[in-house]
Amino acid sequence: MGFYNAYQRTGELRYLSAAEDIWDFIREHVADSREGGEWFWCTDESGKPMLEKPIVEPWKCPYHNGRMCMEIMRRTTRHGESADGGRHGGTSEIL
């Protein structure tokens, strides 16, 4: 959200690009693609999920991940953009 906030405030594409890069990393390495999956707690330096960490615990729950996705969808829809600035073909493909 921070980089997207900066992009909205300044219009500088470097912030949008950073937000897109983070989203790409999340989709490729953090999001658990198994049915009913969540986001992994973290990854190692190579991007591999650290499976010894719990997926959900008191300091990490699905609320924040989902809230971020809904907020990006709300903001980009309002501004006529796709949720990723047009890079992946729209919000429905991303989320």
MIDREN-931197 format. One line per field, with one value per atom (N, C-alpha, C): residue number from 1; atom name; z, y negated, x. Coordinates in nm, 4 decimals, decimal comma. Example, Ala and Ser with C-alpha at 12.3 -4.5 7.8 and 13.67 -1.06 7.14 Angstrom:
2
pos (1 1 1 2 2 2)
site (N CA C N CA C)
c3 (0,7800 0,7800 0,7800 0,7080 0,7140 0,7870)
c2 (0,5690 0,4500 0,3300 0,2250 0,1060 -0,0030)
c1 (1,3190 1,2300 1,3200 1,2850 1,3670 1,2900)
This chain:
95
pos (1 1 1 2 2 2 3 3 3 4 4 4 5 5 5 6 6 6 7 7 7 8 8 8 9 9 9 10 10 10 11 11 11 12 12 12 13 13 13 14 14 14 15 15 15 16 16 16 17 17 17 18 18 18 19 19 19 20 20 20 21 21 21 22 22 22 23 23 23 24 24 24 25 25 25 26 26 26 27 27 27 28 28 28 29 29 29 30 30 30 31 31 31 32 32 32 33 33 33 34 34 34 35 35 35 36 36 36 37 37 37 38 38 38 39 39 39 40 40 40 41 41 41 42 42 42 43 43 43 44 44 44 45 45 45 46 46 46 47 47 47 48 48 48 49 49 49 50 50 50 51 51 51 52 52 52 53 53 53 54 54 54 55 55 55 56 56 56 57 57 57 58 58 58 59 59 59 60 60 60 61 61 61 62 62 62 63 63 63 64 64 64 65 65 65 66 66 66 67 67 67 68 68 68 69 69 69 70 70 70 71 71 71 72 72 72 73 73 73 74 74 74 75 75 75 76 76 76 77 77 77 78 78 78 79 79 79 80 80 80 81 81 81 82 82 82 83 83 83 84 84 84 85 85 85 86 86 86 87 87 87 88 88 88 89 89 89 90 90 90 91 91 91 92 92 92 93 93 93 94 94 94 95 95 95)
site (N CA C N CA C N CA C N CA C N CA C N CA C N CA C N CA C N CA C N CA C N CA C N CA C N CA C N CA C N CA C N CA C N CA C N CA C N CA C N CA C N CA C N CA C N CA C N CA C N CA C N CA C N CA C N CA C N CA C N CA C N CA C N CA C N CA C N CA C N CA C N CA C N CA C N CA C N CA C N CA C N CA C N CA C N CA C N CA C N CA C N CA C N CA C N CA C N CA C N CA C N CA C N CA C N CA C N CA C N CA C N CA C N CA C N CA C N CA C N CA C N CA C N CA C N CA C N CA C N CA C N CA C N CA C N CA C N CA C N CA C N CA C N CA C N CA C N CA C N CA C N CA C N CA C N CA C N CA C N CA C N CA C N CA C N CA C N CA C N CA C N CA C N CA C N CA C N CA C N CA C N CA C N CA C N CA C N CA C N CA C)
c3 (0,0000 0,0000 0,0000 0,0651 0,0762 -0,0586 -0,1449 -0,2761 -0,3607 -0,3484 -0,4240 -0,3704 -0,2394 -0,1815 -0,2400 -0,2453 -0,2997 -0,4460 -0,5229 -0,6635 -0,6761 -0,5959 -0,6039 -0,5638 -0,4670 -0,4204 -0,5166 -0,5822 -0,6650 -0,8142 -0,8527 -0,9946 -1,0530 -0,9684 -1,0168 -1,0435 -1,1667 -1,2085 -1,1367 -1,0802 -1,0072 -0,8877 -0,8262 -0,7132 -0,7598 -0,8706 -0,9261 -0,9650 -1,0256 -1,0644 -0,9421 -0,8342 -0,7115 -0,6557 -0,6570 -0,6093 -0,6958 -0,8273 -0,9183 -0,8932 -0,8698 -0,8430 -0,7152 -0,6127 -0,4874 -0,5093 -0,5832 -0,6094 -0,6879 -0,7855 -0,8614 -0,7682 -0,6762 -0,5819 -0,4940 -0,4464 -0,3638 -0,4414 -0,5646 -0,6454 -0,6721 -0,6980 -0,7361 -0,6179 -0,5023 -0,3922 -0,2592 -0,2340 -0,1015 -0,0993 -0,2041 -0,2083 -0,2212 -0,1320 -0,1334 -0,2339 -0,3426 -0,4500 -0,4236 -0,3129 -0,2819 -0,2503 -0,2776 -0,2487 -0,1016 -0,0770 0,0593 0,1142 0,0289 0,0725 0,1168 0,1875 0,2426 0,1917 0,2546 0,2217 0,3218 0,2720 0,3611 0,4482 0,5642 0,6590 0,5979 0,5374 0,4777 0,3820 0,3139 0,2242 0,2651 0,2146 0,2349 0,1280 0,1245 0,0314 -0,1148 -0,1432 -0,2821 -0,3214 -0,2267 -0,2554 -0,2229 -0,1648 -0,1285 0,0056 0,0140 0,1411 0,2544 0,3709 0,4901 0,5591 0,5274 0,5702 0,7201 0,7892 0,9332 1,0099 0,9446 1,0065 0,9900 1,0895 1,0747 0,9693 0,9007 0,8005 0,8700 0,9758 1,0512 1,1981 1,2634 1,4062 1,4563 1,5846 1,6368 1,5673 1,5151 1,4511 1,2996 1,2441 1,0988 1,0724 1,0108 0,9794 0,8414 0,7811 0,6467 0,6361 0,7470 0,7424 0,6660 0,7015 0,6418 0,4934 0,4557 0,3141 0,2324 0,2797 0,2090 0,2066 0,3172 0,3249 0,2256 0,2123 0,1153 -0,0261 -0,0573 -0,1918 -0,2206 -0,1243 -0,1453 -0,1600 -0,0857 -0,0949 -0,2305 -0,2797 -0,4128 -0,5194 -0,5066 -0,6034 -0,6004 -0,4833 -0,4706 -0,5337 -0,5026 -0,5544 -0,7046 -0,7564 -0,8996 -0,9820 -0,9308 -1,0020 -1,0094 -0,9014 -0,8956 -0,9942 -1,0179 -1,1076 -1,2494 -1,2775 -1,4123 -1,4509 -1,3532 -1,3800 -1,3473 -1,3961 -1,3426 -1,2115 -1,1309 -0,9987 -1,0060 -1,1216 -1,1340 -1,2385 -1,2663 -1,3637 -1,5071 -1,5310 -1,6671 -1,7056 -1,6154 -1,6490 -1,6637 -1,5883 -1,5909 -1,6476 -1,6966 -1,7608 -1,6712 -1,5532 -1,4726 -1,3373 -1,2554 -1,1175 -1,1031 -1,1836 -1,1647 -1,1881 -1,2803 -1,3033 -1,1877 -1,1286 -1,0208 -0,8956 -0,8585 -0,7328 -0,7591)
c2 (0,1188 0,0000 -0,1251 -0,1205 -0,2395 -0,2924 -0,2034 -0,2490 -0,2970 -0,2316 -0,2786 -0,4139 -0,4328 -0,5637 -0,6708 -0,6408 -0,7370 -0,7668 -0,6642 -0,6852 -0,7772 -0,7518 -0,8351 -0,9796 -0,9985 -1,1339 -1,2107 -1,1405 -1,2097 -1,1892 -1,0792 -1,0460 -0,9893 -0,9665 -0,9145 -0,7647 -0,7257 -0,5867 -0,4921 -0,5432 -0,4546 -0,3919 -0,4628 -0,4075 -0,3024 -0,3275 -0,2278 -0,1024 -0,1199 -0,0061 0,0751 0,0078 0,0788 0,1574 0,0975 0,1677 0,2903 0,2773 0,3900 0,5005 0,4620 0,5616 0,6393 0,5703 0,6374 0,7314 0,6853 0,7708 0,8956 0,8788 0,9943 1,0941 1,0442 1,1329 1,2066 1,1353 1,1981 1,3095 1,2804 1,3820 1,5030 1,4804 1,5894 1,6684 1,6039 1,6687 1,6743 1,5841 1,5741 1,6347 1,6153 1,6675 1,8191 1,8856 2,0313 2,0671 2,1325 2,1604 2,2832 2,3515 2,4678 2,4210 2,5064 2,4718 2,4319 2,3175 2,2674 2,2074 2,1917 2,1415 1,9963 1,9563 1,8228 1,7710 1,6720 1,6259 1,6880 1,7353 1,7875 1,6736 1,7089 1,6096 1,5304 1,6025 1,5358 1,6327 1,5834 1,6657 1,6557 1,7488 1,7360 1,6417 1,6254 1,5305 1,5652 1,6927 1,7331 1,7236 1,6858 1,6736 1,7976 1,8981 2,0212 2,0017 2,0373 2,0204 2,0969 2,0351 2,0999 2,1735 2,3016 2,3809 2,4105 2,3879 2,4115 2,3017 2,1907 2,0818 2,1096 2,0756 2,0968 2,0036 2,0501 1,9645 1,8598 1,8986 1,8038 1,8170 1,7040 1,6993 1,5608 1,5322 1,4047 1,2790 1,2800 1,1606 1,1607 1,2668 1,2726 1,3457 1,2772 1,3388 1,2920 1,3557 1,3199 1,1792 1,1186 0,9870 0,8858 0,8715 0,7669 0,7908 0,9152 0,9460 0,9115 0,9590 0,9325 0,7854 0,7170 0,5732 0,4948 0,5314 0,4647 0,4874 0,6115 0,6409 0,5629 0,5589 0,4837 0,3340 0,2817 0,1386 0,1045 0,1878 0,1647 0,1740 0,2725 0,2844 0,1596 0,1119 -0,0070 -0,1285 -0,1491 -0,2673 -0,2621 -0,1471 -0,1408 -0,1424 -0,0825 -0,0867 -0,2292 -0,3011 -0,4404 -0,5268 -0,4946 -0,5741 -0,5179 -0,4160 -0,3604 -0,2818 -0,2320 -0,1527 -0,0080 0,0827 0,2182 0,2158 0,3164 0,3162 0,3182 0,3455 0,3502 0,2509 0,1473 0,0497 0,0981 0,2066 0,2568 0,3659 0,4024 0,4969 0,6394 0,6779 0,8171 0,8357 0,7340 0,7511 0,7281 0,6750 0,6364 0,7020 0,6459 0,6873 0,8333 0,8798 1,0164 1,1179 1,0899 1,1821 1,1802 1,0654 1,0517 1,1202 1,0929 1,1446 1,2693)
c1 (0,0821 0,0000 0,0864 0,1992 0,2831 0,3291 0,3769 0,4215 0,3040 0,1887 0,0732 0,0258 0,0329 0,0015 0,0929 0,2222 0,3186 0,2895 0,2538 0,2187 0,0972 -0,0056 -0,1256 -0,0963 -0,0104 0,0199 0,1097 0,2036 0,3023 0,2834 0,2187 0,2071 0,3356 0,4365 0,5645 0,5539 0,5833 0,5687 0,6633 0,7722 0,8638 0,7941 0,7006 0,6266 0,5250 0,4603 0,3686 0,4456 0,5621 0,6451 0,6876 0,7239 0,7623 0,6441 0,5245 0,4046 0,3767 0,3917 0,3715 0,4738 0,5991 0,7033 0,6732 0,6274 0,5929 0,4759 0,3748 0,2590 0,3008 0,3893 0,4389 0,5081 0,5893 0,6578 0,5574 0,4563 0,3528 0,2836 0,2423 0,1732 0,2608 0,3884 0,4781 0,5338 0,5502 0,6223 0,5483 0,4579 0,3966 0,2563 0,1788 0,0421 0,0449 -0,0243 -0,0357 -0,1448 -0,1080 -0,2038 -0,2911 -0,2675 -0,3520 -0,4937 -0,5920 -0,7310 -0,7437 -0,8058 -0,8209 -0,6927 -0,5920 -0,4622 -0,4669 -0,3682 -0,3512 -0,2182 -0,1631 -0,0290 0,0669 0,1817 0,2831 0,3368 0,3867 0,4376 0,5534 0,6478 0,7635 0,8324 0,9336 1,0131 1,1595 1,2394 1,3833 1,4390 1,5692 1,6313 1,6071 1,5794 1,5554 1,4081 1,3219 1,1788 1,0986 1,1624 1,0922 1,0213 0,8906 0,8181 0,8858 0,8922 0,9479 0,8335 0,8212 0,7066 0,7052 0,8157 0,8173 0,7433 0,7158 0,6397 0,4904 0,4093 0,2640 0,2055 0,1026 0,0381 -0,0482 -0,1154 -0,1979 -0,1599 -0,1459 -0,1187 -0,1600 -0,1475 -0,1995 -0,1472 -0,0239 0,0308 0,0161 -0,0367 -0,0581 -0,1885 -0,2786 -0,4072 -0,4526 -0,5507 -0,5954 -0,6549 -0,6908 -0,7557 -0,6712 -0,5448 -0,4624 -0,4373 -0,4142 -0,3928 -0,5174 -0,6311 -0,7569 -0,7908 -0,7669 -0,7972 -0,7132 -0,5859 -0,4995 -0,5515 -0,5895 -0,6408 -0,7683 -0,8589 -0,9842 -0,9578 -0,8636 -0,8318 -0,7713 -0,6811 -0,6237 -0,7321 -0,8208 -0,9309 -1,0188 -1,0510 -1,1356 -1,0690 -0,9436 -0,8736 -0,8540 -0,8128 -0,7847 -0,9125 -1,0186 -1,1467 -1,1980 -1,1827 -1,2280 -1,1503 -1,0246 -0,9417 -0,9359 -1,0162 -1,0211 -0,8979 -0,8236 -0,7054 -0,7363 -0,6520 -0,6576 -0,5812 -0,5944 -0,5313 -0,3795 -0,3248 -0,1793 -0,1292 -0,2056 -0,1624 -0,1705 -0,2447 -0,2623 -0,1648 -0,0759 0,0293 -0,0202 -0,1236 -0,1676 -0,3069 -0,3687 -0,4974 -0,6168 -0,5985 -0,7134 -0,7205 -0,8066 -0,8206 -0,8608 -0,9531 -1,0029 -0,8914 -0,8000 -0,6900 -0,5902 -0,5702 -0,4735 -0,5209 -0,6440 -0,6949 -0,7731)
